[in-house]
């Protein structure tokens, strides 16, 4: 373990730079994922061919990679024991959120292979959304901890992103249990989701 810590300190970036990268990627990665998710939903509406390597999926994977890279750098910081308090808690949220996203992404790919096009509500989408919420919440904690640095300008953006992801997850959970409102007009854009349930 000490060998890994010495290697990471001598060959990689300073801890403060890593913290900045973790927080920024933990916000931008989920935004990329959600943006590509909307693109994927539009592709479903247009009945475009669905595959693992469709353009919208590749952009989703790029966002997941960004979040995973943030989590990897967070693991490095934890191994260095250079973070404490809310900063350490935020990094742990990013790591857990990233792991959930990767597992859900694999589950979503498996779901597409087995069942074809799915809807907004599926057994793999809501855990993925939970991963987005956790990672972005971790970023908020990290940036809040570093608000005396240049990262303070990123704080409002990270809070808005977290609130959006949390609201989106709550909206989908309500749709899961609110069967009578699932196919209202606002939900029509995701109409394939109505058939899944």
HELIX and SHEET records of a PDB file:
HELIX    1   1 UNK A    2  UNK A   11  1                                  10    
HELIX    2   2 UNK A   15  UNK A   45  1                                  31    
HELIX    3   3 UNK A   55  UNK A   80  1                                  26    
HELIX    4   4 UNK A   85  UNK A  115  1                                  31    
HELIX    5   5 UNK A  125  UNK A  145  1                                  21    
HELIX    6   6 UNK A  150  UNK A  154  5                                   5    
HELIX    7   7 UNK A  155  UNK A  177  1                                  23    
HELIX    8   8 UNK A  179  UNK A  181  5                                   3    
HELIX    9   9 UNK A  185  UNK A  190  5                                   6    
HELIX   10  10 UNK A  192  UNK A  196  1                                   5    
END                                                                             
